[in-house]
């Protein structure tokens, strides 16, 4: 008896449930063969989202023919002239001088400090540079030294005033950076 049940389970063919899975077995889809000839849709050669446009006028066609007949050197000159005449803001060329920016940044240099105000100067330099205490002590002990680099004028003036209030003497060293 056991042998018969084992043989039947081995010989059993897969059912629709086995092929499709547990969720799809409820719906029992109709098995329809695929189309032998799929439909081919013809797409237009060019897609224009604004719809068909009217043909250009005779003046435009004559102008385009004249431009095409010009030598390449003269064709290159058409674009800048049209920019100037039409006055289109995006099309106007900007001179090279306007693109170059000169930015002046400063280095803050600690020149000297009063020995009595050493701790105040260390605290102020530590607040300005966000370094740890040991690094700031070594920096202040090896005066003259650059405390901060690449600072704009407003920030540099504020830093120098704070160091003066703490009892130190700081100066600005400037250099110019050019960006294009």
C-alpha positions in Angstrom: 0.0 0.0 0.0 2.7 2.4 0.9 4.4 1.5 -2.4 1.4 2.5 -4.4 1.0 6.0 -2.8 4.7 6.6 -3.3 4.5 5.6 -7.0 1.4 7.8 -7.6 3.1 10.9 -6.0 6.2 10.4 -8.1 4.3 9.9 -11.4 1.9 12.7 -10.8 2.0 15.4 -13.5 2.3 19.0 -12.5 -1.0 20.8 -12.1 -2.0 24.3 -12.9 -1.4 25.1 -9.2 2.2 23.9 -9.4 2.9 25.9 -12.6 1.3 29.3 -11.6 1.8 29.4 -7.9 -0.7 29.7 -5.0 -2.0 33.2 -5.7 -2.6 32.8 -9.4 -4.4 29.5 -9.1 -7.6 31.2 -8.0 -8.0 33.3 -11.0 -7.5 30.5 -13.6 -6.4 32.7 -16.6 -7.4 31.6 -20.0 -4.4 30.4 -21.9 -4.5 32.2 -25.2 -1.7 31.8 -27.7 0.3 34.9 -28.6 -0.4 36.8 -31.8 1.6 35.3 -34.7 2.0 38.8 -36.3 2.4 41.6 -33.8 1.1 45.0 -34.9 3.7 47.5 -36.0 3.0 51.2 -35.3 4.4 53.8 -37.7 6.0 56.7 -35.9 6.4 60.0 -37.6 9.9 60.8 -38.9 10.2 63.8 -36.6 8.1 64.7 -33.6 7.0 68.3 -33.2 5.2 68.9 -29.9 3.7 72.2 -31.2 2.0 70.6 -34.2 2.6 71.4 -37.9 4.2 74.7 -38.6 3.6 76.9 -41.7 6.3 76.8 -44.3 8.9 79.7 -44.2 8.3 82.8 -46.3 10.1 83.5 -49.5 12.2 86.2 -47.8 13.5 83.7 -45.2 14.3 81.2 -47.9 16.2 83.8 -49.9 18.1 85.0 -46.8 19.0 81.4 -45.9 20.3 80.8 -49.4 22.4 84.0 -49.2 23.9 83.0 -45.9 24.7 79.5 -47.2 26.5 81.0 -50.2 28.8 83.1 -47.9 32.4 81.9 -47.3 32.9 80.4 -43.8 34.9 83.5 -42.5 31.9 85.8 -43.2 29.4 83.3 -41.7 31.4 83.4 -38.4 30.9 87.2 -38.3 27.1 87.0 -38.6 26.4 85.7 -35.1 28.1 88.6 -33.1 26.5 91.2 -35.4 23.0 89.7 -34.8 23.6 89.7 -31.1 24.4 93.4 -31.0 21.6 94.4 -33.4 18.9 92.3 -31.7 20.0 93.2 -28.2 19.0 89.8 -26.8 20.4 89.6 -23.2 21.3 86.0 -23.3 22.9 86.3 -26.7 25.1 89.4 -26.0 28.7 88.6 -25.6 30.5 89.8 -22.5 34.0 91.2 -22.6 36.7 89.2 -21.0 37.6 91.9 -18.5 34.2 91.6 -16.8 34.6 87.9 -16.2 37.8 88.2 -14.3 37.3 88.9 -10.6 40.0 90.0 -8.2 39.4 88.9 -4.7 41.8 90.1 -2.0 42.2 87.9 1.0 44.4 88.4 4.0 46.6 86.4 6.4 46.5 87.3 10.1 49.9 87.3 11.6 50.6 87.5 15.3 53.7 89.7 15.8 54.1 89.9 19.5 52.2 90.0 22.8 52.6 91.1 26.4 54.0 88.4 28.7 51.3 89.3 31.3 48.5 88.8 28.8 49.8 85.4 27.4 46.8 83.4 28.7 44.3 85.9 27.2 46.1 85.8 23.8 46.1 82.0 23.9 42.4 81.9 24.6 41.6 84.4 21.9 43.7 82.6 19.3 42.1 79.3 20.2 38.7 80.8 19.7 39.6 82.2 16.3 41.4 79.1 14.9 39.5 76.3 16.6 42.7 74.4 17.3 43.4 72.4 20.5 45.2 74.0 23.5 48.6 72.4 22.9 48.7 73.5 19.3 47.7 77.1 20.2 50.3 77.3 23.0 53.1 76.1 20.6 51.8 78.7 18.0 51.8 81.6 20.4 55.2 80.7 21.8 56.7 80.7 18.3 55.8 84.3 17.6 55.8 85.8 14.8 53.5 83.3 13.1 50.5 83.3 10.7 47.4 82.5 12.7 44.8 82.3 9.9 45.0 82.4 6.1 42.6 83.4 3.4 40.4 85.7 5.5 38.3 88.6 4.0 39.0 92.2 5.1 35.9 92.5 7.4 36.8 89.3 9.2 40.4 90.2 9.4 39.7 93.6 11.0 37.5 91.9 13.6 40.2 89.3 14.4 42.9 91.9 14.8 40.7 94.0 17.2 40.0 90.9 19.3 43.7 90.1 19.5 44.5 93.7 20.4 41.9 93.6 23.2 43.5 90.5 24.6 46.9 92.2 24.7 48.6 91.0 21.4 49.7 92.7 18.3 48.5 91.3 15.0 48.9 92.5 11.4 47.3 91.7 8.0 49.3 90.4 5.1 47.4 90.6 1.8 47.6 88.8 -1.5 45.3 88.9 -4.5 43.6 85.9 -6.1 42.3 86.1 -9.6 39.4 84.0 -10.7 38.1 83.8 -14.3 
